Structure formats: C-alpha cells, structure tokens
Amino acid sequence: MLMLTPTAVEAVRSLTSTAGTPEDAGLRISTNDGAQTLELAVAAAPAEHDRIVDTAGSKVFLDEQAAEFLDDKVLDTSLDESGRSAFVLAPQVGTAGN
C-alpha cells in the first residue's frame, strides 16, 4: 500500500484543509483512462471503488489502477526548480521484491 512521508502528510493536509473543503476531503490520485500518467486533485470524497490511504488524518484516494501502480511506493515532497513544493514518488525500502 502507498506510504506517505511526514512532509507528504503535511502537504496533503494543507491541500485538503482550505476554506470550503469538506472535512473528509482527500487528495485523489487517478489514472487518465489507461494513460501512463497520474492525475492529482482534491476530492470531497473517494469515488466508489477507490482505495483509501489514511495517514495521520491525511486522506489519499486511489483509483484501482493508481493503487496497483503505487502499491510499493512512498509519496514524498521536494522543492522543484522554482522553489515550490512538489510531490515525488520513491520505492519503499525493505518491501518484498526490493
């Protein structure tokens, strides 16, 4: 299952706690109709078949394909070239098959 670092937990919490966002909102990660890209969006609730990752109160909703792809990954944050925070993926250390 996807794991979140403490900085990713804070980033998700920051994105989903803005004014007007429902209390149970989360970051939804989905695939684009079979494309090999992931889409991220704040969602009020998970879609019907989403898997839910709840880490320290930060919720991430994963569609079925994204959940499969991210099963052995860690979601983290880093600074991009312009100094803004961005999500990054890394392999989980110590998981079976690594």
LOLUMKOL-938758 format. One record per residue (C-alpha): z, x, y; residue in three letters. Coordinates in steps of 0.1 Angstrom, whole numbers, padded with zeros to 4 digits, always signed. Layout:
# residues N
ZXYALA...
***
This chain:
# residues 98
+0000+0000+0000MET-0007+0012+0035LEU+0022+0030+0051MET+0029+0033+0088LEU+0045+0063+0106THR+0072+0056+0132PRO+0048+0062+0160THR+0023+0037+0144ALA+0052+0012+0141VAL+0059+0015+0178GLU+0022+0012+0187ALA+0018-0020+0166VAL+0050-0034+0181ARG+0037-0026+0216SER+0003-0043+0210LEU+0018-0074+0195THR+0047-0079+0219SER+0028-0086+0250THR+0035-0118+0270ALA+0019-0149+0254GLY+0016-0133+0220THR+0033-0154+0192PRO+0065-0138+0177GLU+0049-0134+0143ASP+0017-0118+0156ALA+0004-0087+0139GLY-0024-0061+0140LEU-0052-0073+0118ARG-0074-0048+0101ILE-0105-0062+0086SER-0140-0051+0074THR-0171-0062+0091ASN-0190-0082+0064ASP-0192-0054+0039GLY-0199-0027+0065ALA-0181+0005+0061GLN-0162+0001+0094THR-0128-0013+0101LEU-0121-0037+0129GLU-0087-0039+0146LEU-0074-0069+0166ALA-0042-0085+0175VAL-0039-0117+0155ALA-0014-0146+0159ALA-0011-0149+0121ALA-0027-0135+0090PRO-0058-0150+0076ALA-0055-0170+0043GLU-0060-0141+0019HIS-0046-0112+0040ASP-0021-0089+0026ARG+0009-0083+0050ILE+0025-0049+0056VAL+0058-0054+0075ASP+0074-0021+0085THR+0105-0023+0107ALA+0093-0056+0121GLY+0057-0044+0129SER+0032-0065+0110LYS-0002-0054+0099VAL-0025-0080+0083PHE-0052-0066+0059LEU-0082-0084+0046ASP-0089-0078+0009GLU-0114-0050+0013GLN-0094-0033+0040ALA-0063-0035+0018ALA-0081-0019-0011GLU-0095+0009+0011PHE-0062+0016+0029LEU-0041+0014-0003ASP-0034+0051-0004ASP-0035+0058+0034LYS-0010+0063+0062VAL-0016+0047+0096LEU-0005+0071+0124ASP-0013+0076+0161THR-0026+0106+0180SER-0040+0113+0215LEU-0077+0111+0219ASP-0098+0133+0242GLU-0089+0113+0273SER-0051+0114+0265GLY-0049+0078+0253ARG-0032+0069+0221SER-0054+0061+0192ALA-0048+0050+0156PHE-0057+0076+0129VAL-0057+0074+0091LEU-0044+0101+0067ALA-0040+0103+0029PRO-0005+0096+0016GLN+0012+0127+0004VAL+0027+0125-0031GLY+0009+0094-0042THR-0007+0092-0077ALA-0041+0107-0077GLY-0034+0132-0048ASN
***
